């Protein structure tokens, strides 16, 4: 009998999602569960990578490749918290439109998708050890992190980006 790969034993699910209209935004709570038999370390950097493809929106808290041209000064490990076998961790995120993002990992500093209904997922990153190895000579600072990190994505939920109905101030 073979055991499932550890990557399949970590799951993420959106447990609640609410839309606000004034200002337009979302409140999302998601849960990461370690269903495996090995401790994992969940990335909790709180750096959001926003990806949109037509009516699909992904909110990623996994470490991503830096945008072309970004220069960082030194190596920084992802902030991670231990998640033992059978444990879960709940996180929440509040998003208001327009959304301001870090241009280290996002192509746009601000995003404001058109009003409408979107299929929304949450991506998380985790490692099998407390931290990645340090970069070796000739290696970019992000390579060890991306080699160390595994990822899991939630099933989607549908959320609306409503029209902002606030009166315009004169």
C-alpha positions in Angstrom: 0.0 0.0 0.0 1.4 3.4 -1.0 0.6 6.6 0.8 -0.6 9.7 -1.0 2.0 12.3 -1.7 2.2 15.0 1.0 1.1 17.7 -1.5 -2.2 15.9 -1.8 -2.7 15.8 1.9 -2.8 19.5 2.4 -6.1 21.1 1.4 -7.4 24.6 1.4 -11.1 25.5 1.3 -13.1 28.7 1.5 -15.3 28.4 4.5 -17.1 31.8 4.2 -17.3 34.5 1.7 -19.3 37.7 1.9 -19.8 40.7 -0.5 -20.0 44.3 0.7 -21.4 47.1 -1.4 -20.2 50.2 0.4 -17.4 50.2 -0.5 -17.5 47.3 -2.9 -15.4 44.4 -1.6 -15.1 40.9 -0.3 -14.5 39.2 3.1 -13.2 35.7 2.7 -12.3 33.2 5.3 -10.4 30.1 4.3 -9.1 27.0 6.1 -5.9 25.1 5.4 -5.9 21.5 6.7 -3.0 19.1 7.1 -4.7 15.7 6.4 -1.3 14.0 6.2 1.0 12.3 8.7 3.9 14.8 8.3 4.2 18.3 9.8 4.1 21.1 7.2 5.0 24.8 7.4 2.3 27.1 6.0 3.5 30.3 4.3 1.9 33.3 6.2 3.7 36.2 4.6 0.4 38.0 3.9 1.7 39.0 0.4 -1.2 38.8 -2.0 -0.6 37.8 -5.7 -3.8 38.7 -7.6 -4.4 36.7 -10.8 -7.4 37.2 -13.1 -8.4 35.2 -16.2 -11.7 36.4 -17.6 -14.3 35.5 -14.8 -11.8 33.5 -12.6 -9.9 35.3 -9.8 -7.2 33.7 -7.8 -6.0 35.1 -4.5 -2.6 33.6 -3.9 -0.7 33.7 -0.6 2.0 31.3 -2.0 5.3 32.9 -2.8 5.5 33.7 -6.5 8.2 34.7 -8.9 9.1 38.4 -8.7 8.1 40.6 -11.6 10.7 41.2 -14.3 13.1 44.1 -13.3 12.4 43.9 -9.6 15.7 44.1 -7.6 15.7 42.9 -4.0 18.5 43.6 -1.6 19.3 40.3 0.2 17.5 37.1 0.9 14.4 36.9 2.9 12.8 33.6 3.9 9.0 33.2 3.8 7.3 33.6 7.2 5.8 30.2 7.9 3.9 28.6 10.8 3.9 25.0 11.7 0.8 22.8 10.9 0.9 19.4 12.5 -0.8 16.3 11.2 -4.6 16.7 11.7 -4.4 20.4 12.4 -6.0 23.3 10.5 -5.4 27.0 10.3 -8.0 29.6 9.5 -7.1 32.8 7.7 -9.2 35.8 6.6 -8.8 38.5 4.0 -10.7 41.7 3.4 -10.5 43.1 -0.2 -11.9 46.4 -1.3 -12.0 47.7 -4.8 -9.8 49.1 -6.2 -7.2 46.8 -4.6 -3.7 48.0 -4.0 -1.0 45.3 -4.5 2.8 45.0 -4.1 4.5 45.5 -7.4 7.2 43.0 -6.4 4.9 40.1 -7.3 2.1 41.7 -9.3 2.2 43.2 -12.7 -0.2 46.0 -11.7 0.0 48.1 -8.5 -3.8 48.5 -8.5 -6.6 46.3 -9.8 -10.3 47.0 -10.2 -12.1 44.2 -12.1 -15.4 45.2 -13.7 -18.6 44.6 -11.7 -19.8 41.1 -12.2 -19.7 37.5 -10.8 -16.4 35.8 -10.5 -15.2 32.3 -9.7 -12.8 32.9 -6.8 -10.1 30.5 -5.5 -7.4 30.8 -2.8 -3.9 29.4 -3.3 -1.6 28.8 -0.4 2.1 27.8 -0.2 3.7 25.4 2.3 7.0 23.6 2.9 8.0 20.2 4.2 10.7 21.8 6.3 10.6 25.0 8.5 12.5 27.1 5.9 14.1 26.8 2.5 17.9 26.4 2.0 19.9 29.5 1.5 20.7 30.5 -2.1 23.9 29.1 -3.5 26.5 31.0 -5.6 25.0 32.1 -8.9 21.4 31.4 -7.8 18.7 34.0 -7.6 17.3 34.7 -4.1 13.9 33.3 -5.1 15.1 29.9 -6.4 15.4 28.2 -3.0 12.0 29.4 -1.9 10.3 28.2 -5.1 12.1 24.9 -4.9 11.0 24.5 -1.2 7.4 25.5 -1.6 4.5 23.3 -2.4 1.0 24.7 -3.2 -2.6 23.9 -2.8 -5.7 25.6 -4.3 -9.2 25.8 -3.0 -12.3 24.9 -4.9 -13.9 28.0 -6.3 -16.8 30.0 -4.9 -18.8 32.6 -6.8 -18.5 36.2 -5.6 -19.8 39.4 -7.1 -18.0 42.6 -7.5 -20.9 45.0 -7.1 -21.4 48.5 -8.5 -20.3 51.1 -6.0 -23.6 52.9 -5.2 -22.2 55.6 -3.0 -23.2 59.1 -4.0 -20.5 61.2 -5.7 -19.3 64.1 -3.6 -19.2 67.5 -5.3 
